[in-house]
Every structure is written in structure tokens, then in C-alpha cells.
Amino acid sequence: MALDVERVREIAERVAASSGLEIVEIEFLGGGKARMLRVFLDKASAGPGAEPVRENDPVTEGITEGVTHEDCAKFSREFGTILDVEDVMPGSYTLEVSSPGLDRKLIKAADFMRFTGSRVKLTTRQLVDNNRRFEGRLESFRDGRLTLDLSVASHKSRKKMGAAAGEKIEIEFANVEKANLVPEI
């Protein structure tokens, strides 16, 4: 029996939605007896503009509650049980469930819209202003184009970006090869 990737994703999304969670990414790694299914979860409301961890607390101001250990454990039990009962993952495998982390990947257009205002690092497929690597604040995402303010980049990134550093730049979403949030602590 072959692995039905879409069926695994559909089950994961259904189980996550029932707990107010969202699937950020699913990875299938390894082969044979060393297969791993890795699922990254987040709260559907986590991100800029989400409810703070504790209201009117200067220590947690600006910090939003993301996925918890309990969320991951509950999802793992429910999802793993369905996969095993329906034999969707034939043979042995390891299921790993976690949050995407502070430096989470931005994959879908919805991720770029959700994290507008956040700092990001990204790599493009094609050169943009003679560069493929950028760091800056995601100012906007509209009509398949994102605008980055490069003036907030780290000193190291500014040196790499050269003449483009300190400017704003527009990049086509289709040209984004890889993107991650840059934690601001």
C-alpha cells in the first residue's frame, strides 16, 4: 500500500481544525524502518494582532499565545490514532508534532498576509537588484507582490545586500524560494 500524502494532509487538517489549530507544514522524511512524519502546528489566531498571553501585562505585551505542549500532545494522540486505524501510513513510522518556532517558515500567500509587519529573511529564485538574499520588515503583501523595508536589516545582512540595503524593494511571491520570520526579542 502506497502512502497517500493528500489523505494524510486532509486528516491532519480536519483534526487540527477541531481544536482551533492550523497545519503550518507536513514533512515526510526517511525511508524503510526510519520513516518520520513531522507536523508543524500553530493556533489559528497566533501572529500579529492576536490576543496577548496576559492582558495589560508589560512582561507579555506584544507576545501572543501560540501552540502549547498540550495542543501538540492532544493532536498527536488523535491524529496518530486515525492514521493507525485507517492504515494511512503503512508500516512503522515516527510521528513528531511541534510548533513552527519563532523563526517559522512562510510558505503560503496567507502566511505573508498574516505576518505583515514582521521581520523576514528570504531567498529569491531569480536575482532582484543583483541579489537573491534579503532581510527586512514585510510592509505589505498585495496582488502577489510583497514589499520589504530593508532599512531594518541586521548589520551583517546589510553588508550582504550591498546597495539595496536601506531601501524598499518589491518581490513577486512566485519568485520567493524560501522565507522565514526573524525573531524580534
Sequence and secondary structure as in RCSB ss.txt:
>XXXX:A:sequence
MALDVERVREIAERVAASSGLEIVEIEFLGGGKARMLRVFLDKASAGPGAEPVRENDPVTEGITEGVTHEDCAKF
SREFGTILDVEDVMPGSYTLEVSSPGLDRKLIKAADFMRFTGSRVKLTTRQLVDNNRRFEGRLESFRDGRLTLDL
SVASHKSRKKMGAAAGEKIEIEFANVEKANLVPEI
>XXXX:A:secstr
    HHHHHHHHHHHHHTTTEEEEEEEEE  GGG EEEEEEEETT STTS BSSTT TTTTT B    HHHHHHH
HHHHHHHHHHTT S S  EEEEE   TT B  SHHHHHHTTTSEEEEEEEEEETTEEEEEEEEEEEETTEEEEEG
GGS HHHHHHHGGGTTSEEEEEGGGEEEEEE    
